[in-house]
Amino acid sequence: MNPWRGFLACAVLLAGAAGPARADDRTEVGLLTALVAGTHVGSDNPNPVSGIVPGAALEVTQHVDRLRLHLEGIPTVAATGNNDGYYGHSSASLDLLNSTLMVDLDPNARYRVGAGFQVVNLTNKNGNNGDRNDVRIASPIYAAGADLPLPRAHFVELNLMVDPNLRGVLDVFNYLGQARPNKPEQGAEVDYGAAYGWRRGNVEYLVGGRGLSYHTRNTDNGELVDRNVGGGATFEVRFLLR
C-alpha cells in the first residue's frame, strides 16, 4: 500500500476516534511546510541530484494521558539534477509515512521517547545510462523529543528520529524497461529538527528547521545505493481539537 494512502486512512480513523474524549485527551491536526535544499546520489550515478524544492507533510497526533500516537505523511516530492547525461537529466522522488507511539517521561509532558515504523517509496532515474530504479524501504523508528515552555504561551520544540535498520530491494530497469539484477540494500537514517512556537487559542504556529541524513548500501558488495542529505526551513500550523 502506498504510505500516503495509508496515512490518510489512519488520519480518518484517528479523527473518528478522537471524540468524545476524556478531558485530558486531545487531538492535534497539523500542516508542515518546508523549503528544503539537498543532494541525492543514486546507484551507478556519479552525478548528484541537487536542488531546492518545496515540501509539505500532514500530521495527526492523538494524546491519551501520557501516551501520544503521531502520524506524519509526505506525498511525492521530486527533484531534477542540473547535469545533463546521455539520457537526459537525472531525477529522484520519494514519499513516506512515519508512525510513532511515544510516552511522556514527566507529568508536565516536557520530555518524551518512543518507537514506531517508517515506510518510504523511492524512485530514481539515471541520466547517464537510462536506468530507472524503484524501492520500498521499511524500518523501525526510535524517537525522542522535548517541549520546553517559555513565557506567554511560547515554547521550543525539539525532535529526533533514528532509523537504524533501513532495508529494501532495489528493482532496476534499463532504458528499454528490461529488468536488470536487483540490489538488496541496508542502511540508516537520522531525522532531526528544532522549532520556536507560540499558541493563540487552539492554534499553534511553529517556525524552525529540519535536517535529514539517509544512506544505504548494497548488502552483497557494499556499493553505495542511495545517499540523501538535506535540510531546510519549516513553518507549521497545528489545530488543537478537544
Rosetta blueprint (number, residue, H / E / L):
1 M L
2 N L
3 P H
4 W H
5 R H
6 G H
7 F H
8 L H
9 A H
10 C H
11 A H
12 V H
13 L H
14 L H
15 A H
16 G H
17 A H
18 A L
19 G L
20 P L
21 A L
22 R L
23 A L
24 D L
25 D L
26 R E
27 T E
28 E E
29 V E
30 G E
31 L E
32 L E
33 T E
34 A E
35 L E
36 V E
37 A E
38 G E
39 T E
40 H E
41 V E
42 G E
43 S L
44 D L
45 N L
46 P L
47 N L
48 P L
49 V E
50 S E
51 G E
52 I E
53 V E
54 P E
55 G E
56 A E
57 A E
58 L E
59 E E
60 V E
61 T E
62 Q E
63 H E
64 V E
65 D L
66 R L
67 L E
68 R E
69 L E
70 H E
71 L E
72 E E
73 G E
74 I E
75 P E
76 T E
77 V E
78 A E
79 A E
80 T E
81 G E
82 N E
83 N E
84 D E
85 G E
86 Y L
87 Y L
88 G E
89 H E
90 S E
91 S E
92 A E
93 S E
94 L E
95 D E
96 L E
97 L E
98 N E
99 S E
100 T E
101 L E
102 M E
103 V E
104 D E
105 L L
106 D L
107 P L
108 N L
109 A L
110 R L
111 Y E
112 R E
113 V E
114 G E
115 A E
116 G E
117 F E
118 Q E
119 V E
120 V E
121 N E
122 L E
123 T E
124 N E
125 K E
126 N L
127 G L
128 N L
129 N L
130 G L
131 D L
132 R E
133 N E
134 D E
135 V E
136 R E
137 I E
138 A E
139 S E
140 P E
141 I E
142 Y E
143 A E
144 A E
145 G E
146 A E
147 D E
148 L E
149 P E
150 L E
151 P L
152 R L
153 A L
154 H E
155 F E
156 V E
157 E E
158 L E
159 N E
160 L E
161 M E
162 V E
163 D E
164 P E
165 N E
166 L E
167 R E
168 G E
169 V E
170 L E
171 D E
172 V E
173 F E
174 N L
175 Y L
176 L L
177 G L
178 Q L
179 A E
180 R E
181 P E
182 N E
183 K E
184 P E
185 E E
186 Q E
187 G E
188 A E
189 E E
190 V E
191 D E
192 Y E
193 G E
194 A E
195 A E
196 Y E
197 G E
198 W E
199 R E
200 R E
201 G L
202 N L
203 V E
204 E E
205 Y E
206 L E
207 V E
208 G E
209 G E
210 R E
211 G E
212 L E
213 S E
214 Y E
215 H E
216 T E
217 R E
218 N E
219 T L
220 D L
221 N L
222 G L
223 E L
224 L E
225 V E
226 D E
227 R E
228 N E
229 V E
230 G E
231 G E
232 G E
233 A E
234 T E
235 F E
236 E E
237 V E
238 R E
239 F E
240 L E
241 L E
242 R L
